[in-house]
Amino acid sequence: MNHPRRANVTAIHSASRFVFSVPDLAVAERYFSSFGLRVEKAADRLRLYTYGSAHCWGQILQAGTRKKFLYLTLGAYANDIEALRKQAVDRGHRIVDPHPLADDKTGFWIHDPDGNLLQITVTEKVTPNEKPPVLGPIYKPNPIDIPIGPMRGELPNIQPMRLSHILMFTTDVDRTIEFYSNVLGLRLSDRSAEFIAFMHGAHSSDHHLLAFAKSAGPGLHHTSWAVDRLDSVGLGMEQMVAAGYKKGWGLGRHVIGSNYFYYVQDPWGSFTEYSFDIDFVGHETDWPAQDYPPENSLYLWGPAVPEDFVTNYELESVAA
């Protein structure tokens, strides 16, 4: 298969897997199953898949009294891995041991400026190579062959197609942009002052593959999952409310990235997003990064932002 590649750029191509711990795996299993992911139980962890794909997008381990981000796996092409290692070392970053509980210790491991542990390894490219098709509303046939909307009792179970992006907290947005650009080859898509930044993959990805929001310490704010149409965002919201997860934000539409969204607040205070129709950046596209004013940094339309939307519940200073 021919993989898209930006010429003369050494860069990771995918956010392949996130790993965090929670106090109770049974709580996590119920939450992510309700969200529409396929949850596989192992002796010491949960593995998260989308239906119809063999790729493991996330792992959850059991530990502690609050959620804690453990590490992030970033995928690269085989002919880039040694160049990325050299790029990291040449810029003063020490190669460290893998996470002791990682079931895949391949590649090389480094810390980002906030101390987040990163695994850089050869993986399949799981970011899109082109903008996925945009589907219209859900209809059903009827006796006179005119499509009509389904009844509430006929609603499908929403199952996301893939991971779109991950947003992490950082103590210094500028320093984080510099690290992920110069060491790992990501490119700035857009930002809002020193508060938040969005970065895409040089070899094609959604508008943001990783994003970073300012906080007093590191942590995982949300994972975002692509669905096939706007109806699926709303139906995902209904699905989670029916399952008892009533706190969230949306429906709405972002300015930065343009996608429609609904965020579900998880049992640990962070969020999981249903996302539809996000902007796409091809490997030959020079995206014109902008610095948006605060009023445009979060949404174009939708309900008011929850007061704790950017609270980092992984910090010891924040009540669990």
Secondary structure, DSSP 4 states (H G I P E B T S, - for coil): -PPP--TT-----EEEEEEEEES-HHHHHHHHHHHT-EEEE-SSEEEEE-TT---EEEEEEE-SSS-EEEEEEEEE-GGGHHHHHHHHHHTTPPPBPPPTT-S---SEEEE-TT--EEEEEE----S-SSPPP------B--TTS--BPPPGGGPPPP---EEEEEEEEES-HHHHHHHHHHTT--EEEEEETTTEEEEE-TT-EES-SEEEEE-SS-EEEEEEEE-SSHHHHHHHHHHHHHTT---EEEEEE-SSS--EEEEEE-TTS-EEEEEES--EE-TT-----EE--GGGSS-SBSSPPPTTTT--TTSTTS--
